[in-house]
Amino acid sequence: MSDNVLCKDCVHGFTKWRDLPGAWFDKTYFLYCKKAYVESKIESNPVTGDQLVPAHYQKAHAYRLKSYDNIKERCGPDGKYWSPKRKKDLFILMKRA
């Protein structure tokens, strides 16, 4: 068995209700991560003025990219913050520890 863990088996991974029909066919682009929460902020634009960017969750595949591995909050390709969603995956967590 490989040491690679999947976001779909993680307790932090979820799918939004509005994305559910697309997620039935392919979860790659419709799975979000609860650890990848981005606070709301105000962006200043000299042309259109200040705009409020609402708080949101990032997609799970973007949170696990290798190019973002140097940022400490990121999960990275090895799944640093991975936790099992089901009891049967508890042994995978114990093997990784």
C-alpha positions as CSV (number, residue, x, y, z in Angstrom):
1,M,0.0,0.0,0.0
2,S,1.3,3.4,-0.8
3,D,1.9,6.2,1.7
4,N,0.0,8.7,-0.5
5,V,-3.2,9.8,1.2
6,L,-6.2,11.2,-0.6
7,C,-8.2,14.3,0.2
8,K,-11.5,12.5,-0.5
9,D,-10.7,10.2,2.5
10,C,-9.8,13.2,4.8
11,V,-12.1,14.6,7.5
12,H,-11.3,18.1,6.2
13,G,-12.4,17.5,2.6
14,F,-16.0,18.4,1.7
15,T,-18.1,19.2,-1.4
16,K,-20.5,22.2,-1.5
17,W,-24.1,21.4,-2.2
18,R,-24.2,23.5,-5.4
19,D,-21.2,21.5,-6.8
20,L,-22.7,18.1,-6.0
21,P,-23.9,17.1,-9.5
22,G,-20.5,17.7,-10.9
23,A,-18.8,16.0,-8.0
24,W,-20.6,12.7,-8.8
25,F,-18.6,12.4,-12.0
26,D,-15.3,13.9,-10.9
27,K,-14.3,15.1,-7.4
28,T,-11.0,16.6,-8.5
29,Y,-12.3,20.1,-9.0
30,F,-15.2,20.1,-6.6
31,L,-13.5,19.0,-3.4
32,Y,-12.8,21.8,-0.9
33,C,-10.6,21.7,2.2
34,K,-11.7,23.1,5.7
35,K,-8.0,23.8,6.5
36,A,-7.7,26.1,3.5
37,Y,-9.9,28.9,4.8
38,V,-9.2,32.4,3.4
39,E,-10.5,35.4,5.4
40,S,-12.5,38.1,3.8
41,K,-10.4,41.2,2.8
42,I,-10.7,44.5,1.0
43,E,-8.7,44.8,-2.2
44,S,-7.8,48.2,-3.4
45,N,-8.2,48.8,-7.2
46,P,-7.4,52.3,-8.5
47,V,-9.7,51.9,-11.4
48,T,-12.9,50.5,-9.9
49,G,-12.3,51.4,-6.2
50,D,-12.2,49.2,-3.1
51,Q,-13.9,45.8,-3.3
52,L,-14.7,43.3,-0.6
53,V,-13.5,39.7,-1.4
54,P,-15.7,37.4,0.6
55,A,-14.3,34.6,2.8
56,H,-14.0,31.3,1.1
57,Y,-12.5,27.8,1.2
58,Q,-9.8,26.9,-1.3
59,K,-10.0,23.8,-3.5
60,A,-8.3,20.7,-2.1
61,H,-6.1,20.1,-5.2
62,A,-4.7,23.6,-5.0
63,Y,-3.9,23.2,-1.2
64,R,-1.9,20.1,-2.0
65,L,0.2,21.5,-4.9
66,K,4.0,20.9,-4.7
67,S,4.8,24.5,-5.7
68,Y,3.1,25.7,-2.4
69,D,5.0,23.2,-0.3
70,N,7.4,25.9,1.1
71,I,4.5,27.7,2.8
72,K,4.0,26.3,6.3
73,E,0.2,26.4,6.4
74,R,-0.2,24.2,3.3
75,C,-0.8,20.5,3.5
76,G,1.6,19.7,0.7
77,P,1.8,16.6,-1.5
78,D,2.5,14.4,1.5
79,G,-0.8,15.4,3.3
80,K,0.7,16.9,6.5
81,Y,-2.8,17.7,8.0
82,W,-4.6,14.6,6.8
83,S,-6.9,12.9,9.2
84,P,-9.1,9.9,8.5
85,K,-12.8,10.4,7.7
86,R,-13.7,6.7,8.4
87,K,-12.7,4.3,11.1
88,K,-11.1,1.9,8.6
89,D,-8.6,4.5,7.6
90,L,-7.3,4.9,11.2
91,F,-4.6,2.3,10.5
92,I,-3.3,4.5,7.7
93,L,-2.9,7.3,10.1
94,M,-1.1,5.1,12.6
95,K,1.2,3.9,9.9
96,R,2.1,7.4,8.9
97,A,2.9,8.5,12.5
